[in-house]
Each structure stands twice: as structure tokens, then as C-alpha cells.
């Protein structure tokens, strides 16, 4: 509903200053935070800088630092004196692009060499490259159903965060979503799906895309689509993979999948990986 309100402001009242009130914010969750960050950047680009965006700082110190670390204050034209110092904030990283270029994301993953096995590093980088390719080549083939027909660049966004012994990586695009592109990009898979379920939900479509794209070799990073992206972490103890697209959500925790459907669409796709980090020898 919050993102819906942002879109409504830019569409219907662009001459009014937009004030985002963070004063009571107590927590930022990586999936939702990246989606908000990406949507705000898209809307500001859509408005051509004409919409004045302002914000209030949270009372919560950690939240104040997060907003500074990921660049929200800068987007809102807010001059903050906050200096990120907390261990659970300073490791947040943000990346954005509109090409399939892993060199943009690689530093955020390779920084944990020694705490991640090399196959996992390669698998995450392969998954990100696959997600970029999907965003650049498929996600923006049509305009979203939000009456804001801004589609100048095929942008993607990424967050990474190290916290409590885990590395979290989140990737998103603001395209038309997997349920919309499935009939076009995987027509046979979609036909099989509607034979089993004539009115599939968005979560059903995500699962079908994952199953269709699973690697035949069982190895990560082989360019077999969404299923390969999930396989990167789904068989790792403590690993989590989540795909949200439009109204659907697919969760795989320790290799056990779960489907969820929501009433509201996120108008895009978010892919989330979380993997445990090993302790460095210097810490033992």
C-alpha cells in the first residue's frame, strides 16, 4: 500500500511536495527496502526531477544509519549528519545497472572470499548474471499496469548485507513480472500449467518457471534460468531463497518450497538469497 501511495502521488499530484515520514520506522527488511529504493528511483526519474521529495529521519538510530548507508537521504534531498558505524549497517551495499554486467555486483560477493566456498561465490555470481539477463531481455518488454509508462532504461537493483553470520543478497527489477512473461518466454511450460490448473495464481507461475529452468547438470551457474538461480542455495543447510513477482511468492528454506499469494501486486520481481558465512580463521 505504501508503494501504491508513492505511485499515486507522482501520477496525480506531481506539483505537491512528497514527504516520506520515517520518524516511527523501527526496522528495515532487505526485500522490502530494495523494492522501495528501486521504486523511488524509478518514480524520481519518471518525474524528471519535478516532484520535490523530502523525508524525516527515524528516531531509531540504526534506521537513521541505514537510510544514510543506502542513499535514501540523498534521493530525498535531505542533508544528514548521520555517520554509519554499526556493524549491522556498514556492510550494506547497493548496486544498480541496466546491462548484464557482473563486475558491478562482484565486489559485494567476492568481499566474503574465505567465508564462502568458491562454488557458492561462483553460484551467487552466476545467479545474479542470470537475474540481470532476465531483467534486461524480458522484464521490460511491456509497460506495467500502474499508468506510469516510464520504461526508458531496463534497470535492475541489488542489495547485499552481512549480518549475524549470514550473507543476504537481494535483486529486483520493476518489469511486468514472471507471471506475465511466462506465457511468452516459456509457452510449453505455461500450457502444461493451465492443463493442471486452468486459473493459475502468480505463485503457481513462479513455481512453474523455476521447475522449467532447473539445471539438467545439477550444477549452479550454468545459465538455465530461474530454477538455476534457486538451486544455488536451496540445498545448503541454513540457505534460503525467495522469489516474489507481482502477487506471488515462492519460498525455499533448507530446500522445502512454499507458495504464497497476496492481494496486492509488487509490480516487479524480487529474488532473495541468504547463505551462512563461515568464521574466518582469525576469528576462531
C-alpha positions in Angstrom: 0.0 0.0 0.0 2.9 2.4 0.7 4.4 1.9 -2.8 0.9 2.3 -4.2 0.6 5.7 -2.4 4.0 6.8 -3.9 2.9 6.0 -7.4 -0.4 7.8 -6.9 1.4 10.9 -5.7 3.7 11.0 -8.8 0.8 10.3 -11.1 -2.0 12.5 -9.7 -0.3 15.3 -7.6 3.2 15.9 -9.0 3.2 19.5 -8.1 2.9 18.8 -4.4 5.9 18.1 -2.3 6.2 14.4 -1.3 7.1 14.0 2.4 8.2 10.5 3.5 7.8 10.2 7.2 10.3 7.7 8.7 10.1 9.1 12.2 8.4 5.9 13.6 10.3 3.4 11.5 11.9 0.7 13.7 13.2 -1.8 11.2 14.2 -2.2 7.5 13.8 -5.7 5.9 16.1 -6.1 2.9 13.5 -7.4 0.4 11.0 -4.5 1.1 13.8 -2.0 1.4 15.3 -2.7 -2.0 11.8 -2.7 -3.6 11.2 0.8 -2.0 14.6 2.1 -3.0 14.2 0.9 -6.7 10.6 2.3 -6.9 11.6 5.6 -5.5 14.5 6.0 -8.0 12.1 5.0 -10.9 9.5 7.5 -9.8 12.0 10.3 -9.5 13.3 9.5 -13.0 9.7 9.4 -14.2 9.0 12.8 -12.8 12.1 14.2 -14.3 13.1 15.8 -11.0 9.9 18.0 -11.0 8.5 16.3 -7.9 10.1 17.5 -4.7 10.8 14.6 -2.4 11.6 15.2 1.3 11.9 12.9 4.3 12.1 13.0 8.1 14.7 11.0 9.9 13.7 8.0 12.1 14.0 8.2 15.9 15.7 4.8 15.7 19.5 5.2 15.4 20.0 2.0 13.3 17.3 3.0 10.9 18.9 6.5 10.5 22.2 4.9 9.6 20.6 2.5 7.1 19.0 5.4 5.2 22.3 7.1 5.0 24.2 4.0 4.0 21.9 3.1 1.1 21.5 6.6 -0.1 17.8 7.3 0.7 18.6 10.7 2.2 20.4 11.7 -0.9 17.5 10.7 -3.1 15.2 12.8 -0.9 17.5 15.9 -1.0 18.0 15.5 2.8 21.2 16.7 4.3 22.0 14.3 7.1 24.8 14.4 9.7 24.5 10.6 10.3 27.7 8.6 10.1 27.0 4.8 9.6 29.1 3.0 12.2 27.1 -0.1 13.3 28.3 -3.5 12.2 24.8 -4.4 11.0 24.7 -1.3 8.8 28.1 -0.6 7.4 28.1 -3.9 5.4 25.0 -2.9 3.4 25.9 -2.5 -0.3 23.8 -1.1 -3.2 24.3 -1.6 -6.9 22.3 -0.6 -9.9 22.6 -1.1 -13.7 20.8 -1.7 -17.0 23.3 -4.1 -18.6 24.3 -7.7 -17.9 27.5 -6.8 -16.1 28.6 -8.8 -13.1 31.5 -6.6 -12.4 29.1 -4.2 -10.8 27.9 -6.8 -8.2 31.1 -8.9 -7.9 32.8 -6.8 -5.2 29.8 -7.3 -2.8 30.1 -11.1 -3.1 33.9 -11.5 -3.5 34.4 -9.5 -0.4 33.4 -12.7 1.5 36.1 -14.9 0.0 37.2 -17.1 2.8 33.8 -17.2 4.4 32.1 -18.6 1.4 33.2 -21.7 -0.6 34.3 -20.9 -4.1 31.4 -22.8 -5.7 29.0 -20.7 -3.6 30.7 -17.5 -4.8 30.5 -18.6 -8.4 26.9 -19.8 -7.9 25.8 -16.4 -6.5 27.5 -14.5 -9.3 26.0 -16.9 -11.8 22.6 -16.4 -10.3 23.0 -12.6 -10.4 24.1 -12.7 -14.0 21.0 -14.8 -14.9 18.8 -12.4 -13.0 20.3 -9.4 -14.8 19.8 -11.2 -18.2 16.2 -11.9 -17.4 15.7 -8.2 -16.4 17.4 -6.8 -19.4 16.0 -9.1 -22.0 12.5 -9.9 -20.8 11.2 -8.0 -17.8 10.6 -4.7 -19.6 9.1 -6.0 -22.9 5.8 -4.3 -21.9 4.7 -1.5 -19.5 3.5 -2.1 -16.0 -0.1 -1.7 -15.1 0.3 1.4 -13.0 -0.4 4.1 -15.6 3.1 5.4 -15.2 4.5 4.5 -18.6 8.2 5.1 -17.8 10.4 2.5 -19.3 13.4 4.4 -20.6 16.0 2.0 -19.2 15.9 -1.7 -18.3 17.2 -1.1 -14.8 17.9 -3.6 -12.1 18.9 -3.1 -8.5 20.8 -5.1 -5.9 21.5 -5.0 -2.1 23.9 -7.2 -0.2 24.2 -7.3 3.6 26.3 -9.3 6.1 24.7 -9.7 9.4 24.6 -12.3 12.3 26.7 -14.8 10.4 24.7 -14.7 7.1 25.1 -13.0 3.8 21.9 -11.8 2.2 21.7 -10.8 -1.4 18.6 -9.2 -3.0 18.0 -8.4 -6.6 15.0 -6.7 -8.2 13.6 -5.3 -11.4 10.4 -3.3 -11.9 9.2 -5.0 -15.0 6.0 -6.8 -15.8 6.7 -9.8 -13.7 7.3 -13.5 -14.1 3.5 -14.4 -14.3 3.2 -12.0 -17.3 6.3 -13.2 -19.2 5.8 -16.9 -18.6 3.3 -17.5 -21.5 5.7 -15.6 -23.8 9.0 -17.0 -22.8 8.0 -20.5 -21.7 4.9 -21.3 -23.7 5.1 -25.0 -23.3 5.5 -24.7 -19.5 2.5 -22.4 -19.3 0.4 -24.8 -21.4 1.3 -27.6 -19.0 0.4 -25.4 -16.1 -3.0 -24.4 -17.3 -3.8 -28.0 -18.1 -3.3 -28.9 -14.5 -4.7 -25.6 -13.1 -6.9 -23.6 -15.6 -6.7 -20.4 -13.4 -3.1 -20.4 -12.0 -2.1 -17.9 -9.4 1.0 -15.8 -9.7 2.8 -18.1 -7.2 1.9 -21.1 -9.4 3.5 -19.3 -12.4 6.7 -18.6 -10.4 7.0 -22.3 -9.4 6.4 -23.4 -13.0 9.2 -21.0 -14.2 11.5 -22.4 -11.5 10.8 -26.0 -12.4 11.2 -25.4 -16.1 14.5 -23.7 -15.6 16.2 -26.1 -13.3 19.7 -27.1 -14.4 20.0 -30.5 -16.1 23.5 -30.9 -14.7 22.6 -30.1 -11.1 25.4 -27.6 -11.0 25.0 -23.8 -10.3 25.9 -21.1 -12.7 25.0 -22.9 -16.0 22.6 -20.4 -17.4 19.4 -22.4 -17.1 17.1 -19.7 -15.9 15.2 -19.1 -12.7 15.4 -22.7 -11.4 19.2 -22.5 -11.5 19.1 -19.3 -9.5 17.2 -21.1 -6.8 19.4 -24.1 -6.9 22.4 -22.0 -5.9 21.3 -22.1 -2.2 18.3 -24.4 -1.8 20.4 -27.5 -0.8 22.7 -25.7 1.6 21.9 -26.1 5.3 20.6 -22.8 6.5 20.2 -21.5 3.0 17.1 -19.5 1.9 15.8 -18.5 -1.5 12.8 -16.3 -2.1 11.2 -15.2 -5.4 8.4 -12.5 -5.3 6.8 -11.5 -8.5 3.6 -9.5 -8.9 1.2 -11.1 -6.4 3.1 -14.4 -6.0 5.8 -15.6 -3.7 7.9 -18.7 -3.7 10.0 -19.5 -0.6 12.6 -22.3 -0.4 14.1 -22.8 3.1 16.5 -25.7 3.5 15.2 -27.0 0.2 11.5 -27.0 1.3 9.3 -24.9 -1.0 6.2 -22.9 0.0 3.8 -20.9 -2.2 2.1 -17.7 -1.1 -0.2 -15.3 -2.9 -1.0 -11.7 -1.9 -3.9 -9.4 -2.7 -1.6 -6.6 -3.9 1.0 -6.8 -6.7 4.5 -5.5 -6.1 4.7 -4.7 -9.8 8.0 -6.3 -10.4 10.2 -9.2 -9.4 12.5 -9.6 -6.3 14.9 -12.5 -5.8 16.5 -13.1 -2.4 19.3 -15.4 -1.3 20.6 -15.9 2.2 23.5 -18.2 3.0 25.5 -18.8 6.1 29.0 -17.4 6.4 31.9 -19.4 7.8 34.0 -17.9 10.5 37.4 -16.6 9.5 40.4 -18.4 10.9 41.4 -15.1 12.6 38.1 -15.1 14.5 38.4 -18.7 15.8 
